[in-house]
Amino acid sequence: MESSFELHLQRRGLFSSDVVAYDAGRPGYPDRVYELLQQVCGLEAGSRGLEIGPGTGQATGALLEC
């Protein structure tokens, strides 16, 4: 039986092995996420932020459009 750490390492390798397929197959975040960032956190044009672990940049691109 694999440990959770070994499983984590295996899954992490999947991303690195084919980023294009990962990006194409991964669903986007719901619009509600960005609405909440605007309403609750005050996200607006010109806001500054730091994204940790951007991966393929899916959320980053959407945030730039807010």
PDBQT receptor file of N, H, CA, C and O in Angstrom, charges set to zero:
ATOM      1  N   MET A   1       0.845  -1.188   0.000  1.00  0.00    +0.000 N 
ATOM      2  CA  MET A   1       0.000   0.000   0.000  1.00  0.00    +0.000 C 
ATOM      3  C   MET A   1       0.887   1.247   0.000  1.00  0.00    +0.000 C 
ATOM      4  O   MET A   1       1.855   1.336   0.756  1.00  0.00    +0.000 OA
ATOM      5  N   GLU A   2       0.540   2.210  -0.863  1.00  0.00    +0.000 N 
ATOM      6  H   GLU A   2      -0.246   2.138  -1.477  1.00  0.00    +0.000 HD
ATOM      7  CA  GLU A   2       1.322   3.448  -0.966  1.00  0.00    +0.000 C 
ATOM      8  C   GLU A   2       0.959   4.411   0.158  1.00  0.00    +0.000 C 
ATOM      9  O   GLU A   2      -0.196   4.495   0.576  1.00  0.00    +0.000 OA
ATOM     10  N   SER A   3       1.954   5.126   0.632  1.00  0.00    +0.000 N 
ATOM     11  H   SER A   3       2.892   5.057   0.293  1.00  0.00    +0.000 HD
ATOM     12  CA  SER A   3       1.685   6.156   1.634  1.00  0.00    +0.000 C 
ATOM     13  C   SER A   3       1.067   7.355   0.936  1.00  0.00    +0.000 C 
ATOM     14  O   SER A   3       1.147   7.479  -0.286  1.00  0.00    +0.000 OA
ATOM     15  N   SER A   4       0.460   8.223   1.701  1.00  0.00    +0.000 N 
ATOM     16  H   SER A   4       0.395   8.122   2.694  1.00  0.00    +0.000 HD
ATOM     17  CA  SER A   4      -0.140   9.426   1.114  1.00  0.00    +0.000 C 
ATOM     18  C   SER A   4       0.938  10.318   0.483  1.00  0.00    +0.000 C 
ATOM     19  O   SER A   4       0.684  11.009  -0.503  1.00  0.00    +0.000 OA
ATOM     20  N   PHE A   5       2.132  10.293   1.060  1.00  0.00    +0.000 N 
ATOM     21  H   PHE A   5       2.339   9.731   1.861  1.00  0.00    +0.000 HD
ATOM     22  CA  PHE A   5       3.226  11.091   0.490  1.00  0.00    +0.000 C 
ATOM     23  C   PHE A   5       3.645  10.538  -0.864  1.00  0.00    +0.000 C 
ATOM     24  O   PHE A   5       3.878  11.300  -1.802  1.00  0.00    +0.000 OA
ATOM     25  N   GLU A   6       3.742   9.210  -0.970  1.00  0.00    +0.000 N 
ATOM     26  H   GLU A   6       3.553   8.591  -0.208  1.00  0.00    +0.000 HD
ATOM     27  CA  GLU A   6       4.104   8.591  -2.249  1.00  0.00    +0.000 C 
ATOM     28  C   GLU A   6       3.040   8.881  -3.309  1.00  0.00    +0.000 C 
ATOM     29  O   GLU A   6       3.357   9.151  -4.467  1.00  0.00    +0.000 OA
ATOM     30  N   LEU A   7       1.784   8.821  -2.897  1.00  0.00    +0.000 N 
ATOM     31  H   LEU A   7       1.526   8.601  -1.956  1.00  0.00    +0.000 HD
ATOM     32  CA  LEU A   7       0.695   9.125  -3.819  1.00  0.00    +0.000 C 
ATOM     33  C   LEU A   7       0.762  10.582  -4.268  1.00  0.00    +0.000 C 
ATOM     34  O   LEU A   7       0.536  10.888  -5.439  1.00  0.00    +0.000 OA
ATOM     35  N   HIS A   8       1.071  11.471  -3.338  1.00  0.00    +0.000 N 
ATOM     36  H   HIS A   8       1.254  11.223  -2.387  1.00  0.00    +0.000 HD
ATOM     37  CA  HIS A   8       1.223  12.893  -3.663  1.00  0.00    +0.000 C 
ATOM     38  C   HIS A   8       2.322  13.087  -4.710  1.00  0.00    +0.000 C 
ATOM     39  O   HIS A   8       2.131  13.810  -5.687  1.00  0.00    +0.000 OA
ATOM     40  N   LEU A   9       3.456  12.446  -4.505  1.00  0.00    +0.000 N 
ATOM     41  H   LEU A   9       3.610  11.858  -3.711  1.00  0.00    +0.000 HD
ATOM     42  CA  LEU A   9       4.568  12.569  -5.453  1.00  0.00    +0.000 C 
ATOM     43  C   LEU A   9       4.184  12.024  -6.826  1.00  0.00    +0.000 C 
ATOM     44  O   LEU A   9       4.547  12.599  -7.853  1.00  0.00    +0.000 OA
ATOM     45  N   GLN A  10       3.463  10.938  -6.839  1.00  0.00    +0.000 N 
ATOM     46  H   GLN A  10       3.168  10.471  -6.005  1.00  0.00    +0.000 HD
ATOM     47  CA  GLN A  10       3.024  10.344  -8.101  1.00  0.00    +0.000 C 
ATOM     48  C   GLN A  10       2.077  11.295  -8.838  1.00  0.00    +0.000 C 
ATOM     49  O   GLN A  10       2.218  11.497 -10.044  1.00  0.00    +0.000 OA
ATOM     50  N   ARG A  11       1.126  11.871  -8.129  1.00  0.00    +0.000 N 
ATOM     51  H   ARG A  11       1.011  11.707  -7.149  1.00  0.00    +0.000 HD
ATOM     52  CA  ARG A  11       0.174  12.808  -8.753  1.00  0.00    +0.000 C 
ATOM     53  C   ARG A  11       0.876  14.066  -9.233  1.00  0.00    +0.000 C 
ATOM     54  O   ARG A  11       0.552  14.597 -10.295  1.00  0.00    +0.000 OA
ATOM     55  N   ARG A  12       1.829  14.540  -8.458  1.00  0.00    +0.000 N 
ATOM     56  H   ARG A  12       2.092  14.108  -7.595  1.00  0.00    +0.000 HD
ATOM     57  CA  ARG A  12       2.573  15.735  -8.852  1.00  0.00    +0.000 C 
ATOM     58  C   ARG A  12       3.312  15.493 -10.161  1.00  0.00    +0.000 C 
ATOM     59  O   ARG A  12       3.409  16.395 -10.993  1.00  0.00    +0.000 OA
ATOM     60  N   GLY A  13       3.826  14.299 -10.349  1.00  0.00    +0.000 N 
ATOM     61  H   GLY A  13       3.747  13.567  -9.672  1.00  0.00    +0.000 HD
ATOM     62  CA  GLY A  13       4.514  13.937 -11.573  1.00  0.00    +0.000 C 
ATOM     63  C   GLY A  13       3.595  13.948 -12.778  1.00  0.00    +0.000 C 
ATOM     64  O   GLY A  13       4.044  14.224 -13.891  1.00  0.00    +0.000 OA
ATOM     65  N   LEU A  14       2.315  13.655 -12.582  1.00  0.00    +0.000 N 
ATOM     66  H   LEU A  14       1.950  13.431 -11.678  1.00  0.00    +0.000 HD
ATOM     67  CA  LEU A  14       1.361  13.676 -13.687  1.00  0.00    +0.000 C 
ATOM     68  C   LEU A  14       1.244  15.070 -14.287  1.00  0.00    +0.000 C 
ATOM     69  O   LEU A  14       1.162  15.218 -15.507  1.00  0.00    +0.000 OA
ATOM     70  N   PHE A  15       1.236  16.078 -13.445  1.00  0.00    +0.000 N 
ATOM     71  H   PHE A  15       1.302  15.957 -12.455  1.00  0.00    +0.000 HD
ATOM     72  CA  PHE A  15       1.155  17.448 -13.941  1.00  0.00    +0.000 C 
ATOM     73  C   PHE A  15       2.375  17.776 -14.792  1.00  0.00    +0.000 C 
ATOM     74  O   PHE A  15       2.249  18.309 -15.895  1.00  0.00    +0.000 OA
ATOM     75  N   SER A  16       3.533  17.459 -14.283  1.00  0.00    +0.000 N 
ATOM     76  H   SER A  16       3.636  17.025 -13.387  1.00  0.00    +0.000 HD
ATOM     77  CA  SER A  16       4.778  17.786 -14.977  1.00  0.00    +0.000 C 
ATOM     78  C   SER A  16       4.956  17.021 -16.278  1.00  0.00    +0.000 C 
ATOM     79  O   SER A  16       5.612  17.512 -17.197  1.00  0.00    +0.000 OA
ATOM     80  N   SER A  17       4.387  15.836 -16.369  1.00  0.00    +0.000 N 
ATOM     81  H   SER A  17       3.854  15.437 -15.622  1.00  0.00    +0.000 HD
ATOM     82  CA  SER A  17       4.611  15.003 -17.546  1.00  0.00    +0.000 C 
ATOM     83  C   SER A  17       3.843  15.483 -18.774  1.00  0.00    +0.000 C 
ATOM     84  O   SER A  17       4.279  15.235 -19.898  1.00  0.00    +0.000 OA
ATOM     85  N   ASP A  18       2.718  16.160 -18.591  1.00  0.00    +0.000 N 
ATOM     86  H   ASP A  18       2.364  16.361 -17.678  1.00  0.00    +0.000 HD
ATOM     87  CA  ASP A  18       1.934  16.623 -19.745  1.00  0.00    +0.000 C 
ATOM     88  C   ASP A  18       1.066  17.817 -19.338  1.00  0.00    +0.000 C 
ATOM     89  O   ASP A  18      -0.142  17.682 -19.139  1.00  0.00    +0.000 OA
ATOM     90  N   VAL A  19       1.689  18.967 -19.219  1.00  0.00    +0.000 N 
ATOM     91  H   VAL A  19       2.670  19.077 -19.381  1.00  0.00    +0.000 HD
ATOM     92  CA  VAL A  19       1.007  20.177 -18.760  1.00  0.00    +0.000 C 
ATOM     93  C   VAL A  19      -0.144  20.570 -19.692  1.00  0.00    +0.000 C 
ATOM     94  O   VAL A  19      -1.194  21.009 -19.224  1.00  0.00    +0.000 OA
ATOM     95  N   VAL A  20       0.043  20.418 -20.992  1.00  0.00    +0.000 N 
ATOM     96  H   VAL A  20       0.896  20.061 -21.373  1.00  0.00    +0.000 HD
ATOM     97  CA  VAL A  20      -0.996  20.804 -21.956  1.00  0.00    +0.000 C 
ATOM     98  C   VAL A  20      -2.253  19.960 -21.750  1.00  0.00    +0.000 C 
ATOM     99  O   VAL A  20      -3.361  20.497 -21.728  1.00  0.00    +0.000 OA
ATOM    100  N   ALA A  21      -2.092  18.647 -21.600  1.00  0.00    +0.000 N 
ATOM    101  H   ALA A  21      -1.193  18.211 -21.618  1.00  0.00    +0.000 HD
ATOM    102  CA  ALA A  21      -3.248  17.775 -21.372  1.00  0.00    +0.000 C 
ATOM    103  C   ALA A  21      -3.899  18.082 -20.025  1.00  0.00    +0.000 C 
ATOM    104  O   ALA A  21      -5.124  18.082 -19.908  1.00  0.00    +0.000 OA
ATOM    105  N   TYR A  22      -3.079  18.342 -19.017  1.00  0.00    +0.000 N 
ATOM    106  H   TYR A  22      -2.084  18.342 -19.112  1.00  0.00    +0.000 HD
ATOM    107  CA  TYR A  22      -3.615  18.699 -17.699  1.00  0.00    +0.000 C 
ATOM    108  C   TYR A  22      -4.472  19.958 -17.809  1.00  0.00    +0.000 C 
ATOM    109  O   TYR A  22      -5.592  20.000 -17.301  1.00  0.00    +0.000 OA
ATOM    110  N   ASP A  23      -3.944  20.971 -18.470  1.00  0.00    +0.000 N 
ATOM    111  H   ASP A  23      -3.034  20.936 -18.883  1.00  0.00    +0.000 HD
ATOM    112  CA  ASP A  23      -4.662  22.230 -18.604  1.00  0.00    +0.000 C 
ATOM    113  C   ASP A  23      -5.952  22.052 -19.404  1.00  0.00    +0.000 C 
ATOM    114  O   ASP A  23      -6.987  22.620 -19.056  1.00  0.00    +0.000 OA
ATOM    115  N   ALA A  24      -5.886  21.265 -20.471  1.00  0.00    +0.000 N 
ATOM    116  H   ALA A  24      -5.045  20.804 -20.754  1.00  0.00    +0.000 HD
ATOM    117  CA  ALA A  24      -7.066  21.047 -21.318  1.00  0.00    +0.000 C 
ATOM    118  C   ALA A  24      -8.150  20.258 -20.587  1.00  0.00    +0.000 C 
ATOM    119  O   ALA A  24      -9.339  20.495 -20.798  1.00  0.00    +0.000 OA
ATOM    120  N   GLY A  25      -7.749  19.335 -19.739  1.00  0.00    +0.000 N 
ATOM    121  H   GLY A  25      -6.783  19.143 -19.567  1.00  0.00    +0.000 HD
ATOM    122  CA  GLY A  25      -8.716  18.487 -19.060  1.00  0.00    +0.000 C 
ATOM    123  C   GLY A  25      -9.216  18.999 -17.731  1.00  0.00    +0.000 C 
ATOM    124  O   GLY A  25     -10.170  18.455 -17.174  1.00  0.00    +0.000 OA
ATOM    125  N   ARG A  26      -8.592  20.029 -17.220  1.00  0.00    +0.000 N 
ATOM    126  H   ARG A  26      -7.817  20.471 -17.672  1.00  0.00    +0.000 HD
ATOM    127  CA  ARG A  26      -8.978  20.550 -15.909  1.00  0.00    +0.000 C 
ATOM    128  C   ARG A  26     -10.099  21.560 -16.055  1.00  0.00    +0.000 C 
ATOM    129  O   ARG A  26      -9.984  22.508 -16.832  1.00  0.00    +0.000 OA
ATOM    130  N   PRO A  27     -11.184  21.368 -15.317  1.00  0.00    +0.000 N 
ATOM    131  CA  PRO A  27     -12.273  22.357 -15.399  1.00  0.00    +0.000 C 
ATOM    132  C   PRO A  27     -11.845  23.693 -14.797  1.00  0.00    +0.000 C 
ATOM    133  O   PRO A  27     -11.009  23.740 -13.895  1.00  0.00    +0.000 OA
ATOM    134  N   GLY A  28     -12.419  24.756 -15.300  1.00  0.00    +0.000 N 
ATOM    135  H   GLY A  28     -13.098  24.717 -16.033  1.00  0.00    +0.000 HD
ATOM    136  CA  GLY A  28     -12.124  26.084 -14.766  1.00  0.00    +0.000 C 
ATOM    137  C   GLY A  28     -12.822  26.319 -13.438  1.00  0.00    +0.000 C 
ATOM    138  O   GLY A  28     -13.679  25.540 -13.021  1.00  0.00    +0.000 OA
ATOM    139  N   TYR A  29     -12.446  27.385 -12.797  1.00  0.00    +0.000 N 
ATOM    140  H   TYR A  29     -11.749  28.017 -13.136  1.00  0.00    +0.000 HD
ATOM    141  CA  TYR A  29     -13.096  27.747 -11.552  1.00  0.00    +0.000 C 
ATOM    142  C   TYR A  29     -14.440  28.397 -11.867  1.00  0.00    +0.000 C 
ATOM    143  O   TYR A  29     -14.564  29.097 -12.871  1.00  0.00    +0.000 OA
ATOM    144  N   PRO A  30     -15.441  28.177 -11.029  1.00  0.00    +0.000 N 
ATOM    145  CA  PRO A  30     -16.749  28.798 -11.270  1.00  0.00    +0.000 C 
ATOM    146  C   PRO A  30     -16.664  30.324 -11.166  1.00  0.00    +0.000 C 
ATOM    147  O   PRO A  30     -15.869  30.852 -10.388  1.00  0.00    +0.000 OA
ATOM    148  N   ASP A  31     -17.465  31.012 -11.932  1.00  0.00    +0.000 N 
ATOM    149  H   ASP A  31     -18.111  30.583 -12.564  1.00  0.00    +0.000 HD
ATOM    150  CA  ASP A  31     -17.499  32.480 -11.884  1.00  0.00    +0.000 C 
ATOM    151  C   ASP A  31     -17.740  32.987 -10.469  1.00  0.00    +0.000 C 
ATOM    152  O   ASP A  31     -17.285  34.072 -10.107  1.00  0.00    +0.000 OA
ATOM    153  N   ARG A  32     -18.448  32.210  -9.680  1.00  0.00    +0.000 N 
ATOM    154  H   ARG A  32     -18.818  31.329  -9.974  1.00  0.00    +0.000 HD
ATOM    155  CA  ARG A  32     -18.771  32.624  -8.309  1.00  0.00    +0.000 C 
ATOM    156  C   ARG A  32     -17.510  32.872  -7.481  1.00  0.00    +0.000 C 
ATOM    157  O   ARG A  32     -17.513  33.731  -6.599  1.00  0.00    +0.000 OA
ATOM    158  N   VAL A  33     -16.453  32.144  -7.749  1.00  0.00    +0.000 N 
ATOM    159  H   VAL A  33     -16.451  31.447  -8.466  1.00  0.00    +0.000 HD
ATOM    160  CA  VAL A  33     -15.190  32.345  -7.026  1.00  0.00    +0.000 C 
ATOM    161  C   VAL A  33     -14.705  33.777  -7.215  1.00  0.00    +0.000 C 
ATOM    162  O   VAL A  33     -14.309  34.442  -6.258  1.00  0.00    +0.000 OA
ATOM    163  N   TYR A  34     -14.740  34.238  -8.447  1.00  0.00    +0.000 N 
ATOM    164  H   TYR A  34     -15.061  33.698  -9.225  1.00  0.00    +0.000 HD
ATOM    165  CA  TYR A  34     -14.250  35.583  -8.752  1.00  0.00    +0.000 C 
ATOM    166  C   TYR A  34     -15.219  36.658  -8.253  1.00  0.00    +0.000 C 
ATOM    167  O   TYR A  34     -14.802  37.745  -7.853  1.00  0.00    +0.000 OA
ATOM    168  N   GLU A  35     -16.516  36.340  -8.282  1.00  0.00    +0.000 N 
ATOM    169  H   GLU A  35     -16.855  35.457  -8.608  1.00  0.00    +0.000 HD
ATOM    170  CA  GLU A  35     -17.505  37.269  -7.717  1.00  0.00    +0.000 C 
ATOM    171  C   GLU A  35     -17.250  37.460  -6.227  1.00  0.00    +0.000 C 
ATOM    172  O   GLU A  35     -17.294  38.584  -5.726  1.00  0.00    +0.000 OA
ATOM    173  N   LEU A  36     -16.983  36.368  -5.520  1.00  0.00    +0.000 N 
ATOM    174  H   LEU A  36     -16.947  35.455  -5.927  1.00  0.00    +0.000 HD
ATOM    175  CA  LEU A  36     -16.704  36.467  -4.083  1.00  0.00    +0.000 C 
ATOM    176  C   LEU A  36     -15.423  37.237  -3.809  1.00  0.00    +0.000 C 
ATOM    177  O   LEU A  36     -15.355  38.014  -2.857  1.00  0.00    +0.000 OA
ATOM    178  N   LEU A  37     -14.407  37.027  -4.636  1.00  0.00    +0.000 N 
ATOM    179  H   LEU A  37     -14.462  36.395  -5.410  1.00  0.00    +0.000 HD
ATOM    180  CA  LEU A  37     -13.170  37.793  -4.464  1.00  0.00    +0.000 C 
ATOM    181  C   LEU A  37     -13.430  39.285  -4.619  1.00  0.00    +0.000 C 
ATOM    182  O   LEU A  37     -12.814  40.099  -3.930  1.00  0.00    +0.000 OA
ATOM    183  N   GLN A  38     -14.331  39.645  -5.512  1.00  0.00    +0.000 N 
ATOM    184  H   GLN A  38     -14.831  38.985  -6.071  1.00  0.00    +0.000 HD
ATOM    185  CA  GLN A  38     -14.666  41.056  -5.688  1.00  0.00    +0.000 C 
ATOM    186  C   GLN A  38     -15.504  41.569  -4.528  1.00  0.00    +0.000 C 
ATOM    187  O   GLN A  38     -15.228  42.636  -3.980  1.00  0.00    +0.000 OA
ATOM    188  N   GLN A  39     -16.527  40.809  -4.152  1.00  0.00    +0.000 N 
ATOM    189  H   GLN A  39     -16.752  39.942  -4.596  1.00  0.00    +0.000 HD
ATOM    190  CA  GLN A  39     -17.458  41.262  -3.109  1.00  0.00    +0.000 C 
ATOM    191  C   GLN A  39     -16.862  41.225  -1.711  1.00  0.00    +0.000 C 
ATOM    192  O   GLN A  39     -16.993  42.186  -0.954  1.00  0.00    +0.000 OA
ATOM    193  N   VAL A  40     -16.216  40.131  -1.369  1.00  0.00    +0.000 N 
ATOM    194  H   VAL A  40     -16.110  39.350  -1.984  1.00  0.00    +0.000 HD
ATOM    195  CA  VAL A  40     -15.741  39.932   0.002  1.00  0.00    +0.000 C 
ATOM    196  C   VAL A  40     -14.342  40.509   0.218  1.00  0.00    +0.000 C 
ATOM    197  O   VAL A  40     -14.052  41.083   1.267  1.00  0.00    +0.000 OA
ATOM    198  N   CYS A  41     -13.485  40.351  -0.783  1.00  0.00    +0.000 N 
ATOM    199  H   CYS A  41     -13.720  39.884  -1.636  1.00  0.00    +0.000 HD
ATOM    200  CA  CYS A  41     -12.090  40.761  -0.621  1.00  0.00    +0.000 C 
ATOM    201  C   CYS A  41     -11.773  42.114  -1.248  1.00  0.00    +0.000 C 
ATOM    202  O   CYS A  41     -10.672  42.637  -1.073  1.00  0.00    +0.000 OA
ATOM    203  N   GLY A  42     -12.724  42.680  -1.973  1.00  0.00    +0.000 N 
ATOM    204  H   GLY A  42     -13.619  42.256  -2.115  1.00  0.00    +0.000 HD
ATOM    205  CA  GLY A  42     -12.504  43.989  -2.570  1.00  0.00    +0.000 C 
ATOM    206  C   GLY A  42     -11.653  43.970  -3.829  1.00  0.00    +0.000 C 
ATOM    207  O   GLY A  42     -11.072  44.991  -4.198  1.00  0.00    +0.000 OA
ATOM    208  N   LEU A  43     -11.570  42.816  -4.497  1.00  0.00    +0.000 N 
ATOM    209  H   LEU A  43     -12.041  41.986  -4.198  1.00  0.00    +0.000 HD
ATOM    210  CA  LEU A  43     -10.805  42.737  -5.736  1.00  0.00    +0.000 C 
ATOM    211  C   LEU A  43     -11.406  43.679  -6.769  1.00  0.00    +0.000 C 
ATOM    212  O   LEU A  43     -12.611  43.664  -7.019  1.00  0.00    +0.000 OA
ATOM    213  N   GLU A  44     -10.550  44.494  -7.361  1.00  0.00    +0.000 N 
ATOM    214  H   GLU A  44      -9.571  44.507  -7.158  1.00  0.00    +0.000 HD
ATOM    215  CA  GLU A  44     -10.990  45.431  -8.406  1.00  0.00    +0.000 C 
ATOM    216  C   GLU A  44      -9.809  45.718  -9.321  1.00  0.00    +0.000 C 
ATOM    217  O   GLU A  44      -8.679  45.326  -9.029  1.00  0.00    +0.000 OA
ATOM    218  N   ALA A  45     -10.070  46.391 -10.409  1.00  0.00    +0.000 N 
ATOM    219  H   ALA A  45     -10.989  46.709 -10.646  1.00  0.00    +0.000 HD
ATOM    220  CA  ALA A  45      -9.000  46.746 -11.346  1.00  0.00    +0.000 C 
ATOM    221  C   ALA A  45      -7.891  47.474 -10.587  1.00  0.00    +0.000 C 
ATOM    222  O   ALA A  45      -8.154  48.411  -9.833  1.00  0.00    +0.000 OA
ATOM    223  N   GLY A  46      -6.672  47.043 -10.791  1.00  0.00    +0.000 N 
ATOM    224  H   GLY A  46      -6.458  46.282 -11.404  1.00  0.00    +0.000 HD
ATOM    225  CA  GLY A  46      -5.527  47.651 -10.127  1.00  0.00    +0.000 C 
ATOM    226  C   GLY A  46      -5.160  47.015  -8.801  1.00  0.00    +0.000 C 
ATOM    227  O   GLY A  46      -4.146  47.375  -8.203  1.00  0.00    +0.000 OA
ATOM    228  N   SER A  47      -5.980  46.060  -8.322  1.00  0.00    +0.000 N 
ATOM    229  H   SER A  47      -6.804  45.767  -8.807  1.00  0.00    +0.000 HD
ATOM    230  CA  SER A  47      -5.647  45.368  -7.075  1.00  0.00    +0.000 C 
ATOM    231  C   SER A  47      -4.359  44.573  -7.260  1.00  0.00    +0.000 C 
ATOM    232  O   SER A  47      -4.049  44.103  -8.354  1.00  0.00    +0.000 OA
ATOM    233  N   ARG A  48      -3.630  44.438  -6.181  1.00  0.00    +0.000 N 
ATOM    234  H   ARG A  48      -3.881  44.821  -5.292  1.00  0.00    +0.000 HD
ATOM    235  CA  ARG A  48      -2.408  43.643  -6.214  1.00  0.00    +0.000 C 
ATOM    236  C   ARG A  48      -2.655  42.358  -5.444  1.00  0.00    +0.000 C 
ATOM    237  O   ARG A  48      -3.382  42.339  -4.450  1.00  0.00    +0.000 OA
ATOM    238  N   GLY A  49      -2.045  41.296  -5.915  1.00  0.00    +0.000 N 
ATOM    239  H   GLY A  49      -1.454  41.311  -6.722  1.00  0.00    +0.000 HD
ATOM    240  CA  GLY A  49      -2.214  40.011  -5.242  1.00  0.00    +0.000 C 
ATOM    241  C   GLY A  49      -1.033  39.108  -5.519  1.00  0.00    +0.000 C 
ATOM    242  O   GLY A  49      -0.176  39.413  -6.348  1.00  0.00    +0.000 OA
ATOM    243  N   LEU A  50      -1.003  38.026  -4.834  1.00  0.00    +0.000 N 
ATOM    244  H   LEU A  50      -1.700  37.778  -4.161  1.00  0.00    +0.000 HD
ATOM    245  CA  LEU A  50       0.052  37.042  -5.004  1.00  0.00    +0.000 C 
ATOM    246  C   LEU A  50      -0.607  35.676  -5.106  1.00  0.00    +0.000 C 
ATOM    247  O   LEU A  50      -1.313  35.244  -4.194  1.00  0.00    +0.000 OA
ATOM    248  N   GLU A  51      -0.373  35.007  -6.215  1.00  0.00    +0.000 N 
ATOM    249  H   GLU A  51       0.200  35.358  -6.955  1.00  0.00    +0.000 HD
ATOM    250  CA  GLU A  51      -0.920  33.670  -6.385  1.00  0.00    +0.000 C 
ATOM    251  C   GLU A  51       0.168  32.658  -6.062  1.00  0.00    +0.000 C 
ATOM    252  O   GLU A  51       1.268  32.721  -6.610  1.00  0.00    +0.000 OA
ATOM    253  N   ILE A  52      -0.143  31.737  -5.180  1.00  0.00    +0.000 N 
ATOM    254  H   ILE A  52      -1.037  31.686  -4.735  1.00  0.00    +0.000 HD
ATOM    255  CA  ILE A  52       0.802  30.707  -4.773  1.00  0.00    +0.000 C 
ATOM    256  C   ILE A  52       0.512  29.446  -5.592  1.00  0.00    +0.000 C 
ATOM    257  O   ILE A  52      -0.619  28.961  -5.603  1.00  0.00    +0.000 OA
ATOM    258  N   GLY A  53       1.511  28.924  -6.266  1.00  0.00    +0.000 N 
ATOM    259  H   GLY A  53       2.430  29.318  -6.257  1.00  0.00    +0.000 HD
ATOM    260  CA  GLY A  53       1.336  27.700  -7.044  1.00  0.00    +0.000 C 
ATOM    261  C   GLY A  53       0.423  27.877  -8.242  1.00  0.00    +0.000 C 
ATOM    262  O   GLY A  53      -0.594  27.188  -8.333  1.00  0.00    +0.000 OA
ATOM    263  N   PRO A  54       0.744  28.771  -9.161  1.00  0.00    +0.000 N 
ATOM    264  CA  PRO A  54      -0.166  29.085 -10.252  1.00  0.00    +0.000 C 
ATOM    265  C   PRO A  54      -0.390  27.970 -11.268  1.00  0.00    +0.000 C 
ATOM    266  O   PRO A  54      -1.313  28.075 -12.076  1.00  0.00    +0.000 OA
ATOM    267  N   GLY A  55       0.410  26.914 -11.263  1.00  0.00    +0.000 N 
ATOM    268  H   GLY A  55       1.160  26.830 -10.607  1.00  0.00    +0.000 HD
ATOM    269  CA  GLY A  55       0.200  25.833 -12.215  1.00  0.00    +0.000 C 
ATOM    270  C   GLY A  55       0.236  26.320 -13.635  1.00  0.00    +0.000 C 
ATOM    271  O   GLY A  55       1.244  26.872 -14.076  1.00  0.00    +0.000 OA
ATOM    272  N   THR A  56      -0.849  26.128 -14.365  1.00  0.00    +0.000 N 
ATOM    273  H   THR A  56      -1.668  25.680 -14.006  1.00  0.00    +0.000 HD
ATOM    274  CA  THR A  56      -0.891  26.565 -15.771  1.00  0.00    +0.000 C 
ATOM    275  C   THR A  56      -1.381  28.006 -15.901  1.00  0.00    +0.000 C 
ATOM    276  O   THR A  56      -1.464  28.521 -17.016  1.00  0.00    +0.000 OA
ATOM    277  N   GLY A  57      -1.698  28.653 -14.817  1.00  0.00    +0.000 N 
ATOM    278  H   GLY A  57      -1.631  28.235 -13.912  1.00  0.00    +0.000 HD
ATOM    279  CA  GLY A  57      -2.115  30.053 -14.862  1.00  0.00    +0.000 C 
ATOM    280  C   GLY A  57      -3.597  30.257 -15.095  1.00  0.00    +0.000 C 
ATOM    281  O   GLY A  57      -4.027  31.362 -15.426  1.00  0.00    +0.000 OA
ATOM    282  N   GLN A  58      -4.379  29.210 -14.927  1.00  0.00    +0.000 N 
ATOM    283  H   GLN A  58      -4.030  28.313 -14.658  1.00  0.00    +0.000 HD
ATOM    284  CA  GLN A  58      -5.814  29.294 -15.172  1.00  0.00    +0.000 C 
ATOM    285  C   GLN A  58      -6.493  30.385 -14.342  1.00  0.00    +0.000 C 
ATOM    286  O   GLN A  58      -7.237  31.204 -14.880  1.00  0.00    +0.000 OA
ATOM    287  N   ALA A  59      -6.240  30.394 -13.052  1.00  0.00    +0.000 N 
ATOM    288  H   ALA A  59      -5.635  29.728 -12.615  1.00  0.00    +0.000 HD
ATOM    289  CA  ALA A  59      -6.842  31.402 -12.187  1.00  0.00    +0.000 C 
ATOM    290  C   ALA A  59      -6.213  32.775 -12.435  1.00  0.00    +0.000 C 
ATOM    291  O   ALA A  59      -6.902  33.794 -12.383  1.00  0.00    +0.000 OA
ATOM    292  N   THR A  60      -4.913  32.802 -12.702  1.00  0.00    +0.000 N 
ATOM    293  H   THR A  60      -4.353  31.974 -12.744  1.00  0.00    +0.000 HD
ATOM    294  CA  THR A  60      -4.231  34.068 -12.938  1.00  0.00    +0.000 C 
ATOM    295  C   THR A  60      -4.854  34.811 -14.120  1.00  0.00    +0.000 C 
ATOM    296  O   THR A  60      -5.118  36.010 -14.038  1.00  0.00    +0.000 OA
ATOM    297  N   GLY A  61      -5.085  34.093 -15.213  1.00  0.00    +0.000 N 
ATOM    298  H   GLY A  61      -4.870  33.118 -15.280  1.00  0.00    +0.000 HD
ATOM    299  CA  GLY A  61      -5.697  34.711 -16.392  1.00  0.00    +0.000 C 
ATOM    300  C   GLY A  61      -7.066  35.290 -16.098  1.00  0.00    +0.000 C 
ATOM    301  O   GLY A  61      -7.386  36.396 -16.531  1.00  0.00    +0.000 OA
ATOM    302  N   ALA A  62      -7.873  34.542 -15.362  1.00  0.00    +0.000 N 
ATOM    303  H   ALA A  62      -7.613  33.643 -15.010  1.00  0.00    +0.000 HD
ATOM    304  CA  ALA A  62      -9.207  35.027 -15.017  1.00  0.00    +0.000 C 
ATOM    305  C   ALA A  62      -9.137  36.226 -14.082  1.00  0.00    +0.000 C 
ATOM    306  O   ALA A  62      -9.936  37.156 -14.198  1.00  0.00    +0.000 OA
ATOM    307  N   LEU A  63      -8.188  36.207 -13.160  1.00  0.00    +0.000 N 
ATOM    308  H   LEU A  63      -7.539  35.451 -13.066  1.00  0.00    +0.000 HD
ATOM    309  CA  LEU A  63      -8.048  37.347 -12.242  1.00  0.00    +0.000 C 
ATOM    310  C   LEU A  63      -7.626  38.607 -12.989  1.00  0.00    +0.000 C 
ATOM    311  O   LEU A  63      -8.040  39.707 -12.624  1.00  0.00    +0.000 OA
ATOM    312  N   LEU A  64      -6.827  38.463 -14.005  1.00  0.00    +0.000 N 
ATOM    313  H   LEU A  64      -6.491  37.569 -14.301  1.00  0.00    +0.000 HD
ATOM    314  CA  LEU A  64      -6.397  39.628 -14.792  1.00  0.00    +0.000 C 
ATOM    315  C   LEU A  64      -7.560  40.264 -15.542  1.00  0.00    +0.000 C 
ATOM    316  O   LEU A  64      -7.508  41.443 -15.893  1.00  0.00    +0.000 OA
ATOM    317  N   GLU A  65      -8.612  39.481 -15.786  1.00  0.00    +0.000 N 
ATOM    318  H   GLU A  65      -8.655  38.523 -15.501  1.00  0.00    +0.000 HD
ATOM    319  CA  GLU A  65      -9.787  39.988 -16.489  1.00  0.00    +0.000 C 
ATOM    320  C   GLU A  65     -10.785  40.651 -15.547  1.00  0.00    +0.000 C 
ATOM    321  O   GLU A  65     -11.711  41.317 -16.011  1.00  0.00    +0.000 OA
ATOM    322  N   CYS A  66     -10.619  40.486 -14.228  1.00  0.00    +0.000 N 
ATOM    323  H   CYS A  66      -9.866  39.945 -13.851  1.00  0.00    +0.000 HD
ATOM    324  CA  CYS A  66     -11.572  41.064 -13.254  1.00  0.00    +0.000 C 
ATOM    325  C   CYS A  66     -11.480  42.575 -13.232  1.00  0.00    +0.000 C 
ATOM    326  O   CYS A  66     -12.203  43.226 -12.478  1.00  0.00    +0.000 OA
TER     327      CYS A  66
